[in-house]
Amino acid sequence: MIRKHSEHHRLGRLGWLRASVLGANDGILSTASLLVGVASAEAGASSVMIAGVAGLVAGAMSMGAGEYVSVSSQADSERAELAVELRELREDPHGEHKELTEIYVHRGLDRELARKVAEQLMAHDALEAHARDELGLSSATAARPLQAAAASAASFAVGAIVPILATAATPREHMATVTVAVSLAALAVLGATSARLAGAAMWRGVVRILFWGAAAMALTAVVGRLFGVAA
C-alpha cells in the first residue's frame, strides 16, 4: 500500500494567526493594565469594572479599525504592483519572459531549462508566474483586510474578557493582585499556543510575552498608585 505524502504548511494561516495573536495579547495586556492601574488608584469596584468594559469596547474597535487600514494599504500596494506587471506583460512579453528566465537561472536551473520553464509557466498564467516568482506574491500570503480586522477585533474582545472576569470575581482589596496573576497565566498560555501554531519554540514565546506583560502591568500599577496618593 502506497502512503500518500502529506505536508502541513502554516503560510496559509499567517494573516489571521498574526492578527488573532496580536489582538488577544493586546486584549489581555491592555485591559489588565487598565484594571490594575485603576484598582491601584483606590477607585471603587464599580469604577474599576466600568473602566475594564470601556477598555474592551474601545480596544476591540481600535484594533479592528487599525488592522483593516493597515492591511488595506498592503492590499492596495499588492494590486498596484500587479497592475504594473500586467501592463509590462502586455507591452513587452518577450522582455518579461527573459526576466523570468533569469530568475530561474539565478535559482539554479541551466539556461535552456529555465527558458522552457518560463515559457510554459507564462503560457499557463503569465501574471501568476511573475507575481509569485518576481514579486513574491501568492494567494496564501495575500492581504485580506476584512479577515484580519475581524480576527483582530474578536480576539481582542476574547482576551479582554479574561482580566475583566477575574476582576469581577475578586473582592475589592485583592483585585489588582488576582488580575495580575490571572492575566499573566493567560498570557503564558497565549504565548505557548501561538508559538506552537507557528512552529516555533514555546518557551521563547512564553518568556517574551510574560516579560512585557509583567512590565506593562507593573508600570500602570505605579501610575495608579501615584495618582491615588495624589488624590
N, C-alpha and C positions, 0 to 999 in steps of 0.2 A: 504493500500500500504506500503510495507516494503522499507524503505530508506536504501540505501547502505551506510555503514560506510566507510568513506574515510579519510585518514590522509596524510598530505603533509609534508614529512621529507626533510631536507636540506642536509643530508650527501652526497647524490649523486652528489651535485654540489660544494662540498667543495674545490676540487682540482682546477677547473678552476676559482671559485669565489676568492679564495685566490690569485691566480696568477694575475687575472684581476684587483683586488683592489690594490694589490701591484704595478702592472705596471702603472695603471692610476695615483695613488698617486705619484709615483716617477716621472712620466712624467710631471705632473703639477708642482710639487715642485722643481725638479732639473732644469727643463728648465726655470721656472720663476726665480729661484735664480740666474741662469746663466745670464739671461737677465737683471735682476736688478743690478747684480754686474757689468756687462759690461757698462750698462747705467750710473751707479753711477760713473764710472771712466771717464765720459765725452767723451766716444767714439762716433763716428758718427752714424747716424741712420742705415746706411748700415752695419757697423761693428756689431752693436747690432743684426740685423736680421741674418747676417751670423752665428754669434755665436749661436743663437737660433736654426737655422735649422741644424747646425752641431751637436748641442747637442741632437736634436731629433733623427737623424740618428744613432749617436754613442750610445745613450742611449737605443734605441729600440734593436739594435743588442746585446748590452751588457746584457740587461735584458733577451732577448730570450736565448742567449747562457748560461748565468748563471743559468736560470731556468731549461734548458734542462740538464745541467751537474748535478745539484743538484737532480732533480727528477729521473734522470737515475741512480744515485747512490742509491737512495731509492729503485728503481725498482730492481736493482741488489741484494740488501740486501734481498728483499722480495723473489726473485727467489731462492737465496741461502738457505733461511730458509725453503722454500717449498721443495727443493731438499733433505735437511736433513730429513724433516718429511716423505717424500716419502720413503726414504731408511729405516727409522725406521719402517714404516708400513710394508714393505716387510720382514724385518729381525725379527721383534717381534710384530706381530699383536695383540697377547694376552696382551702384556705389554702396548701397545698403547690403547687397549680397557679399561684396568684398569685405565690408566691415564685419559682418557676421563670421565670414571665413577666418579673418584674422583673430577674432575672439577664440574660435575653436583651436586655431593653431597655437595660440598662447596657452591654451589649456592642455596641450599635449598631443593633439592629433597631427598627423602629417598633412601637408597642404592639400594634396589631392582628396584625401578622405574628408578633410574639413570643408573643402569646396562642395563635395557631394552632400554632406550632412546639411550644410547651409541651404543648398538648393532644394533639398527635399523638405526641410522644415518650413522654408518660405513658401513652397508650393502648398503645403498643408495649411498654414496660418502664419503669414509673414509678421503680422503685428504681434501676435502672441510670442513668436520666437524672439523678436527683438525686445519686447517688454521683459521677458524672462532673462535672456542672456546678456542683453546690453544694459538694460535699466535696473535689473534685479527685482522686477515686479511680478507677482503671481497672485492667483485667486486666493491662495492660502493665507497670504500676508496682506491682502488688500485692506485699505482703511474702510471701516464700517461705522460711521458716526452714530447712528441710532442704536446699534447694538452696544457700542462702547458706552454711550450715555446711559442707557437703561441699566446695564450691568453695574456701572459705577454708582448710580443713584440708589439702586436697590441694595447693593452690597453695603453702602454707607449706612443705610437705614437699619439693616440687619445687624451690622457691627455696633451701631449706636445703642440699640436696644439692650445689649449686654450690660454696660455700666448703668444704664437707667434702671433696669430691673434689680440690679444689685443694690443700688441706692434706695429704691422704693422698699425693698425687703429688709432694710437695716435701720436700727434705731439711730436717731439723730446724732448721738455722741460718737458713734462708730462709722458714720457714713464714709468719711474720707479714707479710713484705713481699709474697710471692706471693698470699696470701689477700686482702690489701687490694686489690691490683691486679686480680685476677680478679673479686672481688666488686663493685668499682666499675664494671668493664666490664659485668657482668651487670646492675647497677642502671641503667646508662645505656641498655642495650637494653630493659629493662623500662619505663623512663620513656618512651622513644620509642614503643614498641609500644602502651602504654596510652593515650598522647596521640593516636596515630593512630586507634585504635579508637573513642575518644571524640570524634574530630573536632576536637581542639584542636591548638595549635602544638606540634610535637615538641620544639623547642629549650627551651621553657619547662619541659616535663615532665622533660627530661634534666637541666637545670641545678638544679632544686629537689631532685630525688632524689639527685644527686651531692653537693650541699652537705650535706644532712642525713646521708647515708651516710658521707661523709668525717669529719664532725664526731663521729658516734657511734663510729666505729672509732678515731679519734684519742683520744677520751676514755677508752675502755676500754683502749687501749694504755698510756696514762699510769697508769691504776689498776693494771693488771697489773704494770707496771714498778715502781711504788711498793711493791706487796706482795711482789714478787720480791726487791727490795732489802732490805725489812724482814725477810724470811725468812732 
